[in-house]
Amino acid sequence: QVQLVESGGGLVRAGGSLRLSCAASGTIFRFNAMGWYRQAPGKQRELVATVTSGGTTNYVDSVKGRFTISGGNAKNTIYLQMNSLKPEDTAVYYCNAARNVLNYWGQGTKVTVSS
């Protein structure tokens, strides 16, 4: 059974940094892509950043230049370095892993950015 475990969330002041980690277990196969999504209170879940097994990255416009996704290699582990955090980045961040038609989700890690 595939499991994704996130860590690294917390409370930080605006302008600060956090690094999220996501480690997958329960599979020997490499995912086609892994990524981070977030859901703020009262809002829909949105894509933050993804990385393919080939190393191609994609970011939502609001985090470009501030967030960096890395990993997605054979270790099935990804990271999200978040710099220059803003209060609007406050959300629960979820790790996602995709292989063919299957999608897996972590339990989420909360990020709170105070002004």
N, C-alpha and C positions, 0 to 999 in steps of 0.2 A: 504494500500500500504506500503510495507516494505521500509524503508529508513535506510541507514547506514551513520552516520556522524562521520568523523574523526576529530581529533584535535591533536595539540602538535608538529607539524612540525616547522621547522625554520632553522636558520643559526647557526652553531656551529663549533668551531675549532677542528681539529683532536685531538683525545684523549678525547674529551668531551662526554657528555651524553644528551640524549633526551628521553622523554617518550611520546609515541603515545597512544591515546585513540580512541576507536570506540564504539559507542552506536547505537543499533538497535531500531527502533520504528516501529509501525504499525502491530505488530503481537503479539499474545499471546503464540505462539508456540516456543519451544526451537529448536535451530538449531542443526543439527547433528555435524557440525564443523564450526569453524570460524578461520580466519587467516589473515595474512598480505602478500601482494605481493608488488613488487616494479618494476618500469620501469625507467631505466636511459636513458638519451638522446641517440637516435640512437640504442637502444637495445630493445630486447623483454621483455615483462613482465615476472618476475620470482617469484617463491614462496620464501618467506622469512621464515615464521613460521606459523604453524597451531596448533590448540588445538581442540580436540574433546569434545563432551558433557560429555564423561567419564573422561576427564582430560589428555588424552594422547597427548603429544606434539611432534612436528617434526620441524626440522630446516634445512635450507640449510647449507652445510658445511662451507661456508664462514662466517657465523655469529655465529656458535657454540662457546659457551664460552663467547660471548660478548653480545648477545641479549637474552632476556627472555620474552616469551609470557605468559600471565596469563588471567584469566577470562574464558569466554565461559560457564558460569554457567547459571542459570535460568534467570539472569538479561539480558542476551544477550549483554553483554559488554565485550570487550577484551582490553588488554593493550599490548604494546610492549616497554619494557625497553631496550634502546640501549646504551651500554657503549663502551668505547674505540673506538669511531667512527673513521672511515677512510674516506679519500676523495672518495674512490670507493663505499662508501655507499650512495653517493649522488644520489637521485632519487625521483620520486613521489611515495609515499607509499599508497597503496590502501587496504582498508579493504574488506574482502570477508566473506560471510555467506552462508552456504549450508544447504538445507533441502530437503531430497530426491533428486529429479532430478533438483531442482531449485537452481540457484545461484544468489546472490545479490552482488552488488558492491557499494562502496562509491565513492565519487567524487575525492578522493585523497588528500593527504597533502604532501607538498614539504619539503624534507630534503636536506639541503646543508651543506656539510662538507668541510671546507677550510683547506688547508695544511699550 
